[in-house]
Amino acid sequence: MKIGEHREELARRVRVVARVGAGLLGAIAAAFFIQQVVRGAEYLELAENNRLRRLSIEAPRGTIYDRHGRVLVENLPSYSLSIDRTRTRDLEASLAFAARALERPAEELRAVLRDPGATRLQSTLLAESLSLPEVARFRVAQLEHPEFEIDVTHRRFYRLGAHAAHVLGYLGEVREEEVRVEPAIYRPGDWIGRRGVERVHDRQLRGERGERVVVVDSRGFPVEEFGRHLGRPGTSLELTLDAGLQQEAEHLMADKVGAIVALDPRDGAIRALVSAPAYDPNLFARRLAAADWRALVEDTRHPLQNRALQSAYSPGSVFKIVLATAGLAEGVIVPSHTESCPGWATYYGRRFHCWKKGGHGRLDLEGALQHSCDVYFYALGHRLGIDRIARYARMFEFGAPTGIDLEGERGGLVPDSAWSERVRGHPWYPGETISVAIGQGALLTTPLQMATMMAVVANGGRLVTPHLVAANARADERRLPIAAGVLEPVRRGLWRVVNEPGGTGGSARVAGYEIAGKTGTVQVVSQEAYSDTSQVPWELRNHAWFAAYGPAARPELVVVVFVEHGGMGSRAAAPIAKALYERYFGSLSDDVAAAS
């Protein structure tokens, strides 16, 4: 090869190498440009995150007060223990130390870590409500066990314990699906309202969490605060509940199964709402043990059920108020109309008995209410027919939820001929109307519905919407579509129930105050004639009702008492209402004395 050709080949190779080198340098320069300029902010944030940690600041949940400003639910400081498994060298050794410090079985802690919600990339909550000595043990061992973190949180505290549990509700940890649906609101580990006021007003009570940014060292320990956003505390709630009246009602139902509803008939404000038996919502302030949860759900008395608005029962003779109103409004009877009661009456070839063996003799409407004469109302129900009875029951808003600001309310049932065809697939049998006329049969209502019905009678015909949160009060001008004065004979009859000799509600009489009311006794098992069921097994005994308002002339408080399997309304329910009225009127006297 000639020298010139050799040089040309060498120069060509040098040019190729130069181009390749220039390309590589260009690629390197482009990579540096992308990393330093295009994605510079992203990598800066990643670098910052290696030394900065964002810690959520829990927003204090709003306080709940009664109508007098008494605290019902508040927050207490509580210490919790978490473990970060990314910072532990020997997980078993860590758990063994924690078990000794907490004086708990290590297997209990392992079970927490096996929970599907606990991931290796997040701190896992191991224990709550630590005592100060327990906190001290972990603080002392912080250098040896950097994987453990002690956090100060807020624990919900229900001052009344089991009292008002069905009103206030409780908190529970947010579920994974709830976080997926609303990630902007909920995070894993958040606590949200599960029942009662806590659930219905969760958004208002929970507030908005804050955030604290801290500088951490190589072991992940905070060494300096970089920034802080405090968030917003939850808004407090004022309830219409009267804590003193609520506690008295709870005490009166302590050994019973049933419900009490007390409300102001002028605006529907709930003063007491009891479902017995109850549960202690403080059990839920920390993670509920499986054994405690099983005890609640397997209890045959169903303490988690709010009987005041979730259980529907036959109303018994209290429903005679609706029959009397319908008969007067429809012109089927006048107040002076009488019926003779020999102790029974025959309709459609069947004998229907009065509760009083031997009968009541001849009674007018007021007397029939006073003595709760079944025969009088058998005759009235026969004349009205089931469809008119149902129409007036719905006017009193039976058969539909009342609209109270709690969840889970049942509507009950008002049967009529159309319902029978639609649901049962056969016509309504006329003999069934006779049973419905005294509040038996397919008719079902809740204690809360009974209270709103009684409020309509007490205030002269104006419908009210029951409410628990004071801010939810509203001017309600809806009225019963009946002529003025129709309710007056009914009101006089209810006054006689309590205040006249022989009235079935005499055991509710309160010294110095006039109460108007109506007793009710509901058969649990079918009986040809009325009989005292106090000696039969509990589950076969009659249900007891008493519905009242007082003072009779200027009503301020409606009280409805329902005792499941309590027997006669006059014996089991009316004395409870009497005690509650005595507590209410006594507190009013105390307030007047204090003011003077």
C-alpha positions as CSV (number, residue, x, y, z in Angstrom):
1,M,0.0,0.0,0.0
2,K,1.3,3.4,-0.9
3,I,2.0,5.9,1.9
4,G,-0.7,8.3,0.7
5,E,-3.3,5.6,0.7
6,H,-2.2,4.6,4.2
7,R,-2.6,8.1,5.5
8,E,-6.0,8.5,3.9
9,E,-7.2,5.2,5.6
10,L,-5.8,6.4,8.9
11,A,-7.5,9.7,8.6
12,R,-10.8,8.1,7.8
13,R,-10.5,5.9,10.9
14,V,-9.7,8.9,13.0
15,R,-12.8,10.7,11.6
16,V,-15.0,7.7,12.5
17,V,-13.5,7.6,16.0
18,A,-14.0,11.3,16.4
19,R,-17.6,11.1,15.2
20,V,-18.3,8.2,17.6
21,G,-16.6,10.1,20.4
22,A,-18.6,13.2,19.6
23,G,-21.8,11.2,19.5
24,L,-21.0,9.7,22.9
25,L,-20.1,13.1,24.4
26,G,-23.4,14.5,22.9
27,A,-25.3,11.6,24.4
28,I,-23.7,12.2,27.8
29,A,-24.4,15.9,27.5
30,A,-28.0,15.2,26.6
31,A,-28.4,12.8,29.6
32,F,-26.9,15.4,31.9
33,F,-29.3,18.0,30.5
34,I,-32.3,15.8,31.0
35,Q,-31.2,14.8,34.6
36,Q,-30.1,18.3,35.7
37,V,-32.6,20.5,33.8
38,V,-35.6,18.6,32.5
39,R,-36.0,16.3,35.6
40,G,-34.0,18.4,38.0
41,A,-37.0,19.4,40.2
42,E,-38.1,15.8,40.4
43,Y,-34.7,14.6,41.6
44,L,-34.3,17.5,43.9
45,E,-37.6,16.5,45.6
46,L,-36.4,12.9,45.8
47,A,-33.2,14.0,47.4
48,E,-35.0,16.2,49.8
49,N,-37.3,13.3,50.8
50,N,-34.2,11.3,51.8
51,R,-33.7,13.8,54.6
52,L,-37.2,15.2,55.1
53,R,-40.2,13.3,56.5
54,R,-43.8,14.5,56.3
55,L,-45.8,13.6,59.4
56,S,-49.6,14.0,59.5
57,I,-51.0,16.1,62.4
58,E,-54.3,14.7,63.5
59,A,-57.1,17.2,63.7
60,P,-58.9,17.3,67.1
61,R,-62.4,16.0,66.6
62,G,-65.2,18.4,67.5
63,T,-66.7,18.3,71.0
64,I,-70.3,17.3,71.5
65,Y,-72.5,19.1,74.1
66,D,-76.0,18.8,75.4
67,R,-78.5,21.6,75.3
68,H,-77.2,23.1,78.6
69,G,-73.5,23.1,77.4
70,R,-72.6,19.9,79.3
71,V,-69.8,18.0,77.6
72,L,-71.0,14.6,76.3
73,V,-68.1,13.6,74.0
74,E,-64.5,15.0,74.1
75,N,-61.0,14.1,73.1
76,L,-58.3,12.9,75.6
77,P,-54.5,12.7,74.8
78,S,-53.4,9.1,74.2
79,Y,-50.0,7.5,73.4
80,S,-49.8,4.9,70.6
81,L,-46.9,2.7,69.5
82,S,-45.9,2.0,65.9
83,I,-43.2,0.0,64.3
84,D,-41.4,0.8,61.1
85,R,-40.1,-2.6,59.7
86,T,-37.8,-0.9,57.3
87,R,-35.7,0.3,60.2
88,T,-35.5,-2.9,62.2
89,R,-32.5,-5.3,62.0
90,D,-34.2,-8.3,63.6
91,L,-38.0,-8.2,63.6
92,E,-38.4,-11.1,66.1
93,A,-36.0,-9.4,68.6
94,S,-38.0,-6.2,68.2
95,L,-41.3,-7.9,68.9
96,A,-39.8,-9.7,71.9
97,F,-38.7,-6.4,73.3
98,A,-42.1,-4.8,72.7
99,A,-43.9,-7.8,74.3
100,R,-41.8,-7.4,77.4
101,A,-42.3,-3.6,77.6
102,L,-46.0,-3.9,77.1
103,E,-46.4,-7.1,79.1
104,R,-48.3,-8.7,76.3
105,P,-47.9,-12.0,74.4
106,A,-45.5,-11.6,71.4
107,E,-48.0,-13.6,69.3
108,E,-50.6,-10.9,69.8
109,L,-48.2,-8.4,68.3
110,R,-47.3,-10.8,65.4
111,A,-51.0,-11.1,64.6
112,V,-51.2,-7.3,64.2
113,L,-48.3,-7.4,61.7
114,R,-50.0,-10.2,59.7
115,D,-53.0,-8.1,59.1
116,P,-53.4,-7.5,55.3
117,G,-53.6,-3.7,56.0
118,A,-50.1,-3.7,57.5
119,T,-47.5,-3.3,54.7
120,R,-43.7,-3.4,54.9
121,L,-43.4,0.2,53.6
122,Q,-45.6,1.8,56.3
123,S,-45.4,2.2,60.0
124,T,-47.8,-0.3,61.6
125,L,-49.7,0.6,64.7
126,L,-48.9,-2.0,67.4
127,A,-50.6,-0.7,70.5
128,E,-52.8,2.1,71.7
129,S,-53.5,3.9,75.0
130,L,-50.0,3.3,76.4
131,S,-49.4,4.1,80.0
132,L,-46.7,6.6,81.0
133,P,-44.4,3.8,82.3
134,E,-44.8,2.0,79.0
135,V,-43.9,5.1,77.0
136,A,-40.8,5.6,79.2
137,R,-39.6,2.1,78.4
138,F,-39.6,2.8,74.7
139,R,-38.1,6.2,75.1
140,V,-35.2,4.8,77.1
141,A,-34.5,2.2,74.4
142,Q,-34.8,4.5,71.5
143,L,-31.2,4.2,70.4
144,E,-31.2,0.5,70.6
145,H,-34.7,0.2,68.9
146,P,-35.1,3.0,66.4
147,E,-37.9,1.1,64.7
148,F,-40.4,2.1,67.4
149,E,-42.2,5.4,67.3
150,I,-44.4,6.9,70.1
151,D,-47.1,9.2,68.8
152,V,-49.5,11.4,70.8
153,T,-53.0,11.1,69.4
154,H,-56.5,12.0,70.5
155,R,-58.8,9.3,72.0
156,R,-62.5,9.8,71.9
157,F,-64.1,9.8,75.4
158,Y,-67.8,9.4,76.0
159,R,-68.5,10.9,79.4
160,L,-71.8,9.2,79.9
161,G,-70.5,5.8,79.1
162,A,-73.3,3.5,77.9
163,H,-75.8,6.3,78.4
164,A,-76.8,7.9,75.1
165,A,-74.7,5.4,73.2
166,H,-77.3,4.9,70.5
167,V,-77.5,8.7,70.0
168,L,-73.8,9.5,70.0
169,G,-72.5,6.4,68.3
170,Y,-68.8,5.6,68.1
171,L,-65.7,5.7,65.9
172,G,-64.1,3.0,63.8
173,E,-61.0,2.7,61.6
174,V,-61.6,3.7,58.0
175,R,-61.9,0.7,55.6
176,E,-59.7,0.2,52.6
177,E,-62.6,0.7,50.2
178,E,-63.5,4.0,51.8
179,V,-59.9,5.2,51.3
180,R,-60.1,4.2,47.6
181,V,-63.4,6.0,47.1
182,E,-62.4,9.3,48.9
183,P,-58.6,9.4,49.0
184,A,-58.6,13.2,49.4
185,I,-60.5,12.9,52.7
186,Y,-59.4,9.6,54.2
187,R,-56.0,8.0,54.8
188,P,-55.2,4.5,56.1
189,G,-55.4,4.6,59.9
190,D,-58.0,7.4,60.1
191,W,-60.9,7.1,62.5
192,I,-64.4,7.9,61.3
193,G,-67.9,7.9,62.7
194,R,-69.6,4.6,62.5
195,R,-73.0,5.1,64.2
196,G,-75.2,7.8,65.7
197,V,-74.3,11.5,65.6
198,E,-70.6,10.6,65.1
199,R,-71.5,9.1,61.7
200,V,-74.2,11.5,60.5
201,H,-72.0,14.5,61.2
202,D,-68.6,13.0,60.6
203,R,-67.4,15.5,58.1
204,Q,-68.3,18.4,60.4
205,L,-66.7,16.8,63.5
206,R,-63.5,15.5,61.9
207,G,-62.0,18.8,60.6
208,E,-58.9,18.8,58.4
209,R,-55.6,17.2,59.2
210,G,-52.4,19.2,59.3
211,E,-48.8,18.3,58.3
212,R,-45.4,18.6,59.9
213,V,-42.2,18.4,57.9
214,V,-39.1,17.4,59.8
215,V,-35.4,16.9,59.0
216,V,-34.3,13.3,59.9
217,D,-30.8,11.9,60.5
218,S,-29.3,8.8,58.9
219,R,-31.2,6.6,61.3
220,G,-34.5,8.3,60.5
221,F,-34.9,10.2,63.8
222,P,-36.3,13.8,63.6
223,V,-33.6,16.4,64.4
224,E,-35.2,19.6,63.2
225,E,-38.7,20.9,62.2
226,F,-38.7,22.2,58.6
227,G,-42.3,23.4,58.4
228,R,-45.7,23.0,59.9
229,H,-49.4,23.3,58.7
230,L,-51.8,23.0,61.6
231,G,-55.0,22.1,59.6
232,R,-58.4,22.8,61.1
233,P,-60.0,21.3,64.2
234,G,-63.4,19.7,63.9
235,T,-66.5,21.8,64.5
236,S,-68.3,21.2,67.8
237,L,-72.0,20.2,67.9
238,E,-74.7,21.2,70.3
239,L,-77.5,18.6,70.8
240,T,-81.0,19.1,71.9
241,L,-80.5,16.3,74.4
242,D,-80.8,17.0,78.1
243,A,-78.0,15.0,79.8
244,G,-79.8,14.8,83.2
245,L,-83.0,13.6,81.7
246,Q,-81.2,11.1,79.5
247,Q,-79.3,9.6,82.4
248,E,-82.5,9.3,84.4
249,A,-84.2,7.6,81.5
250,E,-81.3,5.2,81.2
251,H,-81.4,4.3,84.9
252,L,-85.1,3.6,84.6
253,M,-84.5,1.1,81.8
254,A,-81.4,-0.4,83.4
255,D,-82.7,-3.9,83.8
256,K,-85.2,-3.8,80.9
257,V,-85.4,-4.3,77.2
258,G,-87.1,-1.5,75.3
259,A,-87.0,2.2,74.5
260,I,-87.8,5.7,75.8
261,V,-88.3,8.8,73.6
262,A,-88.8,12.2,75.2
263,L,-89.3,15.2,72.9
264,D,-90.6,18.8,73.0
265,P,-93.9,18.7,71.1
266,R,-93.5,22.4,70.1
267,D,-90.6,21.8,67.8
268,G,-89.6,18.1,67.9
269,A,-86.4,18.6,69.8
270,I,-85.3,15.3,71.4
271,R,-84.6,15.6,75.1
272,A,-83.9,11.9,75.7
273,L,-83.6,8.9,73.5
274,V,-82.9,5.5,75.1
275,S,-82.5,2.0,73.7
276,A,-82.0,-0.8,76.2
277,P,-79.8,-2.6,76.6
278,A,-77.0,-0.4,75.4
279,Y,-73.2,-0.7,74.9
280,D,-70.3,1.4,76.0
281,P,-68.9,3.4,73.0
282,N,-65.6,3.8,74.9
283,L,-64.9,0.2,74.0
284,F,-64.5,1.4,70.4
285,A,-62.2,4.3,71.3
286,R,-59.4,1.9,70.7
287,R,-59.3,-1.2,68.5
288,L,-62.0,-3.5,69.8
289,A,-60.9,-6.9,70.8
290,A,-62.4,-9.8,68.8
291,A,-63.9,-11.3,72.0
292,D,-65.6,-8.0,72.9
293,W,-67.1,-7.7,69.4
294,R,-68.4,-11.2,69.5
295,A,-70.0,-10.6,72.9
296,L,-71.9,-7.6,71.4
297,V,-73.1,-9.2,68.2
298,E,-74.0,-12.6,69.8
299,D,-75.9,-11.0,72.6
300,T,-79.5,-12.2,72.1
301,R,-80.8,-8.9,73.4
302,H,-79.1,-7.1,70.5
303,P,-77.5,-4.1,72.4
304,L,-76.2,-2.5,69.1
305,Q,-79.8,-2.1,67.8
306,N,-81.4,1.2,68.4
307,R,-84.9,0.1,69.4
308,A,-86.2,3.6,69.5
309,L,-86.1,3.9,65.7
310,Q,-85.0,0.6,64.3
311,S,-87.5,-1.8,65.9
312,A,-91.1,-1.8,64.9
313,Y,-93.9,-3.2,67.1
314,S,-97.6,-3.3,67.2
315,P,-98.8,-0.1,68.9
316,G,-101.5,-1.7,71.0
317,S,-104.2,0.5,72.5
318,V,-102.2,3.7,72.0
319,F,-103.4,3.4,68.4
320,K,-106.9,4.1,69.7
321,I,-105.9,7.8,69.5
322,V,-105.8,7.5,65.7
323,L,-109.1,5.7,65.6
324,A,-110.8,8.3,67.8
325,T,-109.4,11.1,65.6
326,A,-110.5,9.4,62.4
327,G,-114.0,8.7,63.7
328,L,-114.6,12.3,64.7
329,A,-113.0,13.8,61.6
330,E,-115.1,11.5,59.3
331,G,-118.3,12.1,61.2
332,V,-118.7,8.4,61.9
333,I,-119.1,9.3,65.6
334,V,-119.6,12.4,67.8
335,P,-118.0,12.7,71.2
336,S,-121.3,11.7,72.9
337,H,-121.6,8.5,70.9
338,T,-121.8,5.5,73.2
339,E,-121.3,1.8,72.9
340,S,-122.2,-0.9,75.4
341,C,-119.4,-3.2,76.4
342,P,-120.4,-6.6,77.9
343,G,-116.8,-7.8,77.7
344,W,-116.9,-9.0,74.1
345,A,-118.3,-8.4,70.6
346,T,-118.9,-10.6,67.6
347,Y,-117.8,-9.7,64.1
348,Y,-117.8,-12.0,61.0
349,G,-118.7,-15.1,63.1
350,R,-115.8,-14.6,65.6
351,R,-115.9,-13.4,69.2
352,F,-113.5,-10.5,70.0
353,H,-112.9,-10.0,73.8
354,C,-112.3,-6.8,75.7
355,W,-109.3,-6.7,78.0
356,K,-111.7,-6.3,81.0
357,K,-113.5,-9.5,81.7
358,G,-117.2,-8.6,82.3
359,G,-116.9,-5.4,80.3
360,H,-117.1,-1.7,81.0
361,G,-120.8,-1.1,80.5
362,R,-121.9,1.9,78.4
363,L,-119.2,4.4,77.5
364,D,-118.9,7.5,75.4
365,L,-115.7,8.4,73.5
366,E,-113.9,10.0,76.4
367,G,-114.8,7.2,78.7
368,A,-113.7,4.6,76.1
369,L,-110.3,6.3,76.0
370,Q,-110.1,6.6,79.8
371,H,-110.8,2.9,80.3
372,S,-109.3,1.7,77.0
373,C,-112.4,-0.1,76.1
374,D,-111.7,-2.5,73.2
375,V,-115.3,-3.1,72.4
376,Y,-115.9,0.6,71.7
377,F,-113.0,0.7,69.2
378,Y,-113.9,-2.6,67.6
379,A,-117.2,-1.0,66.7
380,L,-115.5,2.2,65.5
381,G,-112.9,0.3,63.4
382,H,-115.7,-1.8,61.9
383,R,-117.5,1.4,60.8
384,L,-114.4,3.1,59.4
385,G,-112.9,0.2,57.5
386,I,-109.2,-0.5,57.0
387,D,-108.6,2.0,54.2
388,R,-109.8,5.0,56.2
389,I,-108.0,3.8,59.2
390,A,-104.8,3.5,57.2
391,R,-105.3,7.0,55.7
392,Y,-105.5,8.6,59.1
393,A,-102.6,6.6,60.4
394,R,-100.5,8.0,57.5
395,M,-101.7,11.5,58.3
396,F,-100.1,11.0,61.7
397,E,-97.0,9.9,59.7
398,F,-97.1,6.2,60.7
399,G,-95.6,3.9,58.0
400,A,-92.8,6.2,57.0
401,P,-89.5,7.4,58.6
402,T,-89.9,10.5,60.7
403,G,-86.8,12.2,59.3
404,I,-84.8,12.3,62.5
405,D,-81.1,13.2,62.0
406,L,-79.9,9.7,62.7
407,E,-79.2,6.8,60.3
408,G,-81.1,3.5,60.0
409,E,-84.6,4.6,60.9
410,R,-87.4,2.1,60.0
411,G,-90.7,3.2,58.6
412,G,-93.0,0.6,60.2
413,L,-96.1,-0.7,58.4
414,V,-99.6,0.6,57.9
415,P,-101.6,-2.2,56.2
416,D,-104.6,-1.6,53.9
417,S,-106.4,-3.5,51.2
418,A,-103.9,-2.5,48.4
419,W,-101.0,-3.6,50.6
420,S,-102.6,-7.0,51.1
421,E,-103.1,-7.5,47.4
422,R,-99.6,-6.3,46.6
423,V,-97.6,-8.1,49.4
424,R,-99.7,-11.0,50.4
425,G,-101.4,-11.7,47.1
426,H,-104.9,-12.0,48.5
427,P,-107.7,-9.5,49.6
428,W,-107.8,-7.9,53.0
429,Y,-110.0,-9.9,55.3
430,P,-112.6,-7.7,57.1
431,G,-111.9,-9.5,60.4
432,E,-108.4,-8.2,60.4
433,T,-109.7,-4.7,60.6
434,I,-111.1,-5.4,64.1
435,S,-107.6,-6.4,65.3
436,V,-106.0,-3.3,63.7
437,A,-108.6,-1.1,65.4
438,I,-107.0,-1.8,68.8
439,G,-103.4,-1.6,67.5
440,Q,-102.8,-5.3,66.8
441,G,-102.5,-7.3,63.6
442,A,-100.1,-6.3,60.8
443,L,-99.8,-2.7,62.0
444,L,-96.2,-1.8,63.1
445,T,-94.7,1.3,64.5
446,T,-91.5,2.5,66.2
447,P,-91.3,4.3,69.6
448,L,-90.1,7.4,67.8
449,Q,-93.1,7.4,65.5
450,M,-95.3,7.0,68.5
451,A,-93.7,10.1,70.1
452,T,-94.2,12.3,67.0
453,M,-97.9,11.2,66.9
454,M,-98.3,12.2,70.5
455,A,-96.6,15.5,69.8
456,V,-99.3,16.2,67.1
457,V,-102.1,15.6,69.7
458,A,-100.2,17.7,72.3
459,N,-99.7,20.7,70.2
460,G,-103.2,20.8,68.6
461,G,-102.5,19.2,65.2
462,R,-99.1,20.5,64.0
463,L,-96.7,17.9,62.6
464,V,-93.1,18.1,63.8
465,T,-89.8,16.6,62.6
466,P,-87.8,15.1,65.5
467,H,-84.2,16.3,65.6
468,L,-81.1,15.9,67.8
469,V,-78.8,18.6,66.6
470,A,-79.9,22.1,67.7
471,A,-78.9,23.6,64.4
472,N,-81.3,21.3,62.5
473,A,-84.4,22.8,64.1
474,R,-86.8,24.1,61.5
475,A,-90.1,26.0,61.5
476,D,-92.6,23.3,60.5
477,E,-96.1,24.5,59.6
478,R,-97.5,21.2,58.4
479,R,-100.8,20.4,60.0
480,L,-103.2,17.5,60.2
481,P,-105.8,18.0,57.5
482,I,-108.7,17.9,59.9
483,A,-111.2,20.5,61.2
484,A,-110.3,22.7,64.2
485,G,-111.5,21.2,67.5
486,V,-111.5,17.6,66.3
487,L,-108.6,16.7,68.7
488,E,-110.2,18.4,71.8
489,P,-112.4,15.4,72.8
490,V,-109.4,13.1,72.3
491,R,-107.2,15.3,74.5
492,R,-109.9,15.3,77.2
493,G,-110.1,11.6,77.1
494,L,-106.3,11.3,77.4
495,W,-106.4,13.6,80.4
496,R,-109.0,11.3,82.0
497,V,-106.7,8.3,81.4
498,V,-104.2,9.6,84.0
499,N,-106.2,11.9,86.2
500,E,-109.7,10.3,86.6
501,P,-110.5,7.3,88.9
502,G,-110.4,4.1,86.9
503,G,-108.2,5.5,84.2
504,T,-105.7,2.9,82.9
505,G,-102.8,5.4,83.3
506,G,-103.3,6.4,86.9
507,S,-99.9,5.0,87.8
508,A,-98.4,7.9,85.8
509,R,-100.0,10.6,87.9
510,V,-97.5,13.3,89.0
511,A,-98.2,15.4,92.1
512,G,-98.7,19.1,91.2
513,Y,-98.8,18.5,87.4
514,E,-101.5,17.1,85.1
515,I,-100.3,14.6,82.6
516,A,-102.3,13.2,79.6
517,G,-101.5,9.8,78.2
518,K,-102.6,6.5,76.9
519,T,-101.6,3.0,77.9
520,G,-101.1,0.1,75.5
521,T,-100.6,-3.7,75.9
522,V,-99.6,-5.8,72.9
523,Q,-100.2,-9.5,72.8
524,V,-97.0,-11.4,71.7
525,V,-98.9,-14.8,71.3
526,S,-102.5,-15.0,70.2
527,Q,-105.1,-15.3,73.0
528,E,-108.8,-15.8,72.8
529,A,-109.3,-13.5,75.8
530,Y,-107.0,-11.1,77.6
531,S,-104.9,-12.8,80.3
532,D,-102.0,-11.7,82.6
533,T,-98.8,-13.0,81.1
534,S,-96.5,-12.0,84.0
535,Q,-96.0,-15.7,85.0
536,V,-95.2,-17.1,81.6
537,P,-91.6,-17.2,80.1
538,W,-90.2,-13.7,79.4
539,E,-90.3,-14.1,75.6
540,L,-94.0,-14.9,75.7
541,R,-95.1,-11.9,77.8
542,N,-97.0,-9.0,76.4
543,H,-95.3,-5.8,75.3
544,A,-96.0,-2.6,77.4
545,W,-96.6,0.9,76.0
546,F,-97.3,4.3,77.6
547,A,-97.4,7.5,75.6
548,A,-98.0,10.9,77.3
549,Y,-97.6,14.6,77.2
550,G,-97.4,17.2,80.0
551,P,-98.4,19.5,81.4
552,A,-101.7,18.7,79.8
553,A,-102.8,22.3,79.4
554,R,-99.5,23.6,78.0
555,P,-97.5,20.6,76.8
556,E,-93.7,20.9,77.0
557,L,-92.6,17.2,77.0
558,V,-93.9,14.1,75.3
559,V,-92.7,10.8,76.8
560,V,-93.1,7.4,75.2
561,V,-92.1,4.3,77.1
562,F,-91.9,0.9,75.5
563,V,-90.9,-2.2,77.6
564,E,-90.4,-5.3,75.5
565,H,-92.2,-8.2,77.2
566,G,-93.0,-5.9,80.1
567,G,-96.6,-7.1,80.6
568,M,-99.3,-4.5,81.0
569,G,-98.6,-0.9,79.9
570,S,-100.3,0.5,83.1
571,R,-97.9,-1.5,85.3
572,A,-94.7,-1.7,83.4
573,A,-94.5,1.5,81.3
574,A,-96.6,4.2,82.9
575,P,-94.6,4.3,86.2
576,I,-91.4,4.8,84.2
577,A,-93.0,7.9,82.5
578,K,-94.1,9.2,85.9
579,A,-90.6,9.0,87.2
580,L,-89.2,10.7,84.1
581,Y,-91.8,13.6,84.4
582,E,-90.9,14.0,88.1
583,R,-87.2,14.4,87.1
584,Y,-88.1,16.8,84.4
585,F,-90.5,19.0,86.5
586,G,-88.1,18.8,89.4
587,S,-85.2,20.1,87.3
588,L,-87.4,23.0,86.1
589,S,-88.1,23.9,89.8
590,D,-84.4,23.8,90.5
591,D,-83.7,26.1,87.6
592,V,-86.4,28.6,88.8
593,A,-85.0,28.5,92.4
594,A,-81.4,29.0,91.1
595,A,-82.5,32.0,89.0
596,S,-84.3,33.6,91.9
